[in-house]
Structures are given as structure tokens and as C-alpha cells.
């Protein structure tokens, strides 16, 4: 006869340790980004830490989506669509100069398809998802939340751009970041933020604000030292 007492007995243990999940995830995020910050700026071997960027991005996304609840069809569709829109927007941008301007990706973000790193679509998903969650803390209509999420993405991109050029993420023609980049980001991000607000997905990820904050502090810190 099967032991039916095992699961109930384990429930209090699981509940006891569940409260440590968020602090542990935040600690891992902070440690990895702090090591990356030190490596890029002070180690004397920035190329080594540039090559760890894909691992850091994958780790961040693994932690972020480990805290997502309700992996229903609507969420899977949302993730696929945001990844695809982000990735193919970059493909269009790299090959035509439309949307963002004239730029090319370096080697730091890993494997490329059509001259665009596959991870860039995942980066779009992470940013749309995390900023969308932050905007939901505001008591605003959905369309205003979509604008707030878009502006949060633009704020982060403002600090990412010079860092990206310095560490071979991507490079702009002539070494100048065009205004078209921010205009293109606004348009693509706004469309995806509207989708986030209207999609029937679970929108209470406790780690999402920390992911955005750690990323912002990381790039602002490097930006200030360039």
C-alpha cells in the first residue's frame, strides 16, 4: 500500500524554505553582475568577461522565469511572439538600417543567425516582461502602463548603448548613437508593452523588478566610469 503521508509531511518543509527563494535569487543576480562589473572595469581582462555575457544573460532569464507562475498557452505564445518580434526587428535593422539606424553586432553576445545573436530576442523578452511587471505597480489604465514600461526600456537602453559599443556587443556606424535608435526602440517596445498589458498571462513575478534594477545599476555604473 503506497505511503500517502509523504507529500503532506514534505509540505511544511517546502513552505519553510520557499521564503528564501527570492532573497537567494536576488543575491545570485547581484553577485554575478557585480563580478561582471569588476571584470569589465577593473580586472585588466575585459575580453574574458565579455565572453561570459551569454552565460550571464541565460542565468538571469532562468532565474526570472523560474518565478513565473501559470505556464499556459497564452504565456507560451507571448514569449514566442516577443522573442520573434525582438529578434526579427534586429535582423531588419542590421540589414536595412530601418527602425534603429546603421549598426552591426560584435562577438560578445554569442551565436548569430542572419548576423544577429539569437540571445537578443531573449533580451527583448526579459526587458518587456520585467518592465511590464514594474509598470503594473502603478494605478493607471493599461495604455498608460504600456507607455511607462516603454519609457523604462528606453531609460535602460540609454545607458546600455555606450557600454555595448565599448565591449563589442554592437557598434554604430561612425561611432555615434543615432536618435533613430531610440525612436525605433520606442515603437517596437510600445507595441510589445501593449501586448503584455492585454495578454491573458500571469503578471505577478516577484523577481521581475529586481532583474530590471540590477541591470540598470550595472549599466549605469559602467556608464559612469567610461
Order of alpha helices (4+ residues) and beta strands (2+ residues): alpha-alpha-alpha-alpha-alpha-beta-beta-beta-alpha-alpha-beta-alpha-alpha
